[in-house]
Every structure is written in C-alpha cells, then in structure tokens.
Amino acid sequence: MRRLSAHDAVDLFQATDTLGLPLGPSQPAALLEAMGSRKDWEDLKVFGALVTVLTDLFTHPHVHYLSGFFGPLERLLRDSGANIGFAPADFRRFVTLLEDISPRVMATAASPPDRDGWCSLSLHAGANTRSLHAAGADPDRLLVVEVSEHYPVTYGWGEHAHRLHVDEIDVLIESDSTPYEIADPEPTDVERSIARHIQGLIPDGATLQTGIGAVPSVVAALLAEGDGGDYGIHSEMFTTGLMKLHQAGKVSNMRKGQYEGVSVCTFAGGTRELYDWLHQNREVAFLPVEVVNSPELIGANRSMITINAALSVDIHGQVVADTRSGEQFSGIGGHEDFVAGTGLDLSDRSILCLPSTYRAGEEVRSRIVPWFAAGTVITTPRHQVDVIVTEHGVAELQGKTVHQRGDALAAIAHPDFRDDLLEAAERASGGASPMP
C-alpha cells in the first residue's frame, strides 16, 4: 500500500482509463477534485450514481460519465452539455453491471484504518462492495481509498463485514473531506397531510422502509411522537428521520423476522448529526445492495411497509417516478424492489405518495391523469402498485379493476380534475380503453 496525496494519486491514472465510484455520500471528494485539475484525458470513463462532488472532471470533453441515478449535479451536467449518460437499472443490478464493466480503478471514501488495519466503508455498502475487493486482489487493477476522520465508522453483519483491510488497498489518500450532507427540507402543508394519511396505515411492530424527501421525514417524526412503536427498519437508505425514530425509542427491530436486533440499510445520507450518531453505532448494519434490496428478503420481513415517492400516476395505476416529460430526473434505485417485495405477503403494504397537483408556469396540473401520453417512461407497472396517497386521502388499488382504480384515484385527486378521471374510469369499464 502506498500513501499518496490526492494529486499524486491522479498520476497513476492513464489518459485512457476506467473508474468505478460508489453512490453519493461515499464518493472520494479530494480525489475527484484533483482529477478535475488534470487536462490530458483522452478517454476516461467514469461509472457512478448521484454525484455529490462538483469538479471540472465531469465537464472535460474526453471524460464520459455513466450514471445510474441522477441528482441535482447530474441534471446540471446534462443541461450544460456535458458527456453524461443514464443507465436504467435497479440499484441491485449495478452489482453485476459493475462487475461486467470491471473498471481498472475502483475508488471510495472510508474511515481511517483502525489499529488492526481495517477501514470501515462508512456510509455506503451499495453495489460496489464486491468490485472493491476484486480490484484490491487483482494486480492489474487499482484500489484507491480516500480516508477522512469525518467519515463515521459503521459496521456490517455476519459475512458482510463492510470494511477493507490496508493489505487490499493499493493507494491510501488521507484527506479532510466531509461527507455530503442532505438536509431535511421544511415540509409543506400538503406534505404534512400526505404524511398523516400514511401514518394511519402503519401498525405497531411494522418493518419500515422510507425513501428520501420531506414526506418520509414527516412520517418518521409523526411515528416518533405517536403512541405506536416496536418498529423494525429494513431500508435501502438510512436517513436523519430514521435516526430520530431510533432516538425516540420507537425502534426495537425484534419483530422483523430477518436481521432481528439491527436496522438494515445499504447506504446513509442525511445531516451531520446523523453521521455522528452512526459512528461506532451497532444498532445499524450496512449490507450490500443485493442483500438489502432483494425482493425475497424484503417480503420475508413481517408487516413490511414501504414508503416511496412518485411523480405521476394514471388510472391504470401505472407510476412514473424517475422522469419528467421524458427527461431523466432521478433514477430507479430500489423503488421497484421495495414495491415488488411487499407484494409477496398480504400483510405488507407498498405506499407510493405524491401531491395531487403541480405547477407548469402559471397553470396548475394534476399528477393523477386519465392516461399517459405516448413516450411516457413508466417506472412501476400497474400490476405491482398497492396504495397511492395524496393530501386528499388514500387509494387502495390492489386487486381492483381499472374502473375501480380510476374511481379510487379520482377521489384523492384535486377536485378540479376529478370529473375527467371519473369519465375516463367509466370508459375503462370492462377492460376498455379510458381514452375517448
């Protein structure tokens, strides 16, 4: 193992090369910033997701960035004309995609080595764990690990140790980088109403998965303040809201049936308070995404309740969750896995939430539509959708006809748009088309 500065480590890259990165909060910031100062790239291919480091690297004309999940910086890069592409795939499928690509260089952020030489993978297990170990074992590949005292030491579970040993690492970079923080946005009145409807669907002892955003944060706050408890956590992402649920004494993890005694996640993103709380905290286990997002394992939890966001839904129950007007907005991530996993047991619930309307300029439009226009990219097929929630209420879709689904969705749409939805639902009776 060599200890190098970030700028010296960049010299080990070839002008034509490949680099694999983790998702978001565990991207090696000092390394990526140093790579941005190098100008002789001829064909550098970077594979990652949810980039959180603003660096000139991604605007170099000969750097090609393939992302599995768009965040604000990916959208900015796309709109500014950078060489960026999107790969549609579930988060867990990136395990095999990354192994197939086999980047020559694998890099990640981690906590500094302990006295036995182990570096915790800190905030991310995700899809690259196997590839990190594979790169470290291959003399023709390079494993670069950037360590900082600001990254919490976290733990895995059983065979999933969630760590790298210095003997595996080719290059160790010591930096003062801090993990990217995700603040909880101040919820709107609409989002608070949605969260209150969701709260009513969550029984004591439920196993919870929550996505990112204001609504899951409000749900966690309501549960923390409420009378219920004895919850378990099995979530792709561990958030500040889930930490607060722990702090309120509402999480026991003793009724899940899987990984009892610990909250399970594959990465964490939130505030500095969250990262400090996670440090050396054995209450949370970080496991590879192919484990956490396995639909079979999700479905094996008792009373599994998943809460995720949607952007639009039609009366068939088809859901758009990662594109807007055909443009990539986010990514598929674990959305599909947690919807599908909860469909394996009648006691489980998959909740998809969205405000009933949005603004397009001065015009107010419905997010619940009679049918989608040609070219719309569907995230979740109709046959997997269980419950849709807006600020106006709850629509139960599982086992309903298209006509019944349309009626249920009209009831939770904004009142200005309900008549059109009801008319489309009537036309869809008997399996006909909702379109006139």
C-alpha angles and dihedrals in degrees: 000000000000124000108217138164116252091253092051091047090056089063088067090066119093120230086245107043148127129239131190120203137185123242122280117302095037099054112124100248101187092049094049092047090051091048087055091063093058113093106181098081112141101177116349115169116198122193119197146105140240095012112212101178117087103212137151088239093087095050095053108116093230097047115094116197120197112193129192094194129028121221129170094289093050090051090048091050092049093048092049092053100254120158098262132144136187125225112203107219141123112264092248092054089064088074092072094032090057091046090051092051091043098192113218090228124044118187136180144159118249143162117273118274117274122226090279093052099256122140115200113226084225114191101011138052095151125129101325104062095100091043092052091055091043092053091049091053095047116083090204093057133064128229112198119186123187112202129195134173088230092070113089123236107242133174142229128212132250112320091001099079097174095215146093127221121227088238088066095047120092098188128020118196119194113208143158093233119145123212117258111266124222112201121208106247118232104261121237123229088257092054091048090053091050090050092051091054090050092049089062090059096056117089126199112277094026120152108233137210119180132182130213124287145059099299097057089045092054091046090054090048092050091049091048090053096040133089096251128088147133088111128166127213125221105157137149089222127037109213141187088256092058089049089055090051088055092047091053089058093244098122120080101151088206100116101049100095090217126071091352116196097033138068110240127216140146099217140001132221129173145083131343087255089061093050092049091048092051093054108116090343112151092191090084126057122199111211132176115274094245087064101039095043097043105128089213092055092043090052092048091065115097117251094354113196118187123191120195139155129250132192100206142352134195128212091264087063095248110152132212110199109152110036136058118204089339094308119119110252106167129334145262095260110154095330096110096041094055093045092049095041094057090052091070095076130041092221092060125088131205110201121194115187135193140153111262094237144024135193124249101187106305093339124097113216133186121248088204107070135181091236139346122254120249111279095032111145111228118212101182123028118230096247093064098049118108114166132010119195130192131164087272096060148277128315116199108206105165111116094000127130119244089256091052091045091052091050092049093047092047088056092059096039123098108281092241091066103038098095093058090049093049091050091050090048090052091051089050092059113128094016097299125141118276089219118095 
